[in-house]
Amino acid sequence: MLAAESTVELFLTLSLVILGIFSFNLLLLTLARLLLPKRRMATAEPSDTDLPKVLVQLPLFNEGELVERILSAIMALDWPRDRLQIQVLDDSIDGSLALSRSAVAALSNAGVEIELLHRVDRTAFKAGALAAGLARSDAPFVAIFDADFIPPPDFLRRTVGALIAQPDWAYVQTRWAHLNREENLLTRIQARLLDSHFGVEQEARWRLGLPIPFNGTCGVWRRAAIEDAGGWEGDTLTEDLDLSLRARLRGWRAGFIKDLTVPGVLPVSTRAWRVQQFRWTKGFVQCFIKLLPQIWASPALPRWQKLMVSLQIGQPLAFLLGMSCIILGLPFIAGEMVAGETLSRIALVASTLGFLAPISFLTLAGTRGGARQTAQEVLGALVLTSGLLLSNARGGLEALLGYRTEFVRTPKARIQSGPRARGWSGGLMELGAGLGLLGFVLLEEPFAVIYLAIVISGLLGVGAMQILDERMPARVANTQP
């Protein structure tokens, strides 16, 4: 019995230590963003006659209703038409493919260099579509946009100009904005989370000289870098992170343009958001397993950067570790085990960092709407992210076990028959776990409710919101600029 107690305490202590390290890393990035000076970026401004050819790739899957809008935005780009090649990479399996064909045919008849690529076999999913399109072009630069984003007219001038000025850069990543930020509380919370990622984390990495991960859309790649890094690969669910890190390990660098924003659409339903976060979490952990040995063996990165990159791609494991801490902590809540002095101190430090780091990180993203709205969004982000504990922990565990799942596009509209995590009834798992944890704590140690309030509230909130989503009528998200 004593051996079992020691084992539980050891694993709980190790889990809390790792969680504390993840939180400390987030706090360091927040401080770097706050204290380090802005970094300048050189940009070339070649004449129109010297501008290079650019391939614009638009990967779609069952999103035909967005194709006309994204093509209108592409046609409005300030770039010579004879230097612009457009590919609509539509692997749709619903009726939306006809909309893509119609839109592409209309532009083709008007003299635009555009083609539609439709694959019956979705091998490697988005990565496979991008690779298939790249093989049909010789353009030296490649811009990539998901269908729900609207690039501004000067997008190529600024991004390609930066790549021309820095020949050792593989790509330039720009910042996402949000067309439907104010649609509901969920979209405001998502916007806060993404603003923190781009405005704090990405900007901090840029100022520190750390590798800038590609976010899958709203960026321009140098074709030579894609090929040198081994091309697009579909063995992870985050092909964007995978390729960007492989390019860095080959010696390529990247740039981040914070003040060049590209507005897109946020998911309006909790279930769609959960599907998206599951994919991102699992994909990051897959990259962690795939690339960690290469990162530490590479001469392209100094050791401190290897450590920072390892923490970056391993960060989503915090969900799996967090769930482990809750399970391992149940005997202590019930009074069956008593925490030693070391565990108590580590738990205090990890908990302090676990609150201080994300609150600072989320708050630094901005205070638009005033202090009250900012506090609401920050608290909401903490609660709802905690509500993803079960789903994201499962994603991390599946990645560690090598279990493969398909790439599921995130639906932006509220739908009643969209992608659902296999075997997980919408919201019932989170709701049941939240109620079970609440009941256990109230029976065994009511004071512990304070410590677990955010997790319990998150599970109950995410569970209830998904159940409400099922009962609300299907509708399209507000996507007007």
Secondary structure, DSSP 4 states (H G I P E B T S, - for coil): -HHHHHHHHHHHHHHHHHHHHHHHHHHHHHHHHHHSPP---------GGGPPPEEEEEEESS-GGGHHHHHHHHHTSSS-GGGEEEEEEE---STTHHHHHHHHHHHHHTT--EEEE--SS-TTHHHHHHHHHHTT---SEEEE--TT----TTHHHHHHHHHHH-TTEEEEEEEEEETTTTSSHHHHHHHHHHHHIIIIIIHHHHHHT------SSSEEEEHHHHHHTT----SSS-HHHHHHHHHHHTT-EEEEEEEEEEEE----SHHHHHHHHHHHHHHHHHHHHHHHHHHHH-TTS-HHHHHHHHHHHHTTHHHHHHHHHHHHHHHHHTTSS---HHHHHHHHHHHHHHHHHHHHHHHTT--TTHHHHHHHHHHHHHHHHHTTHHHHHHHHHHHHHT----------SB-SSS---TT--TTHHHHHHHHHHHHHHHHH-TTHHHHTHHHHHHHHHHHHHHHHHHHSPPB------
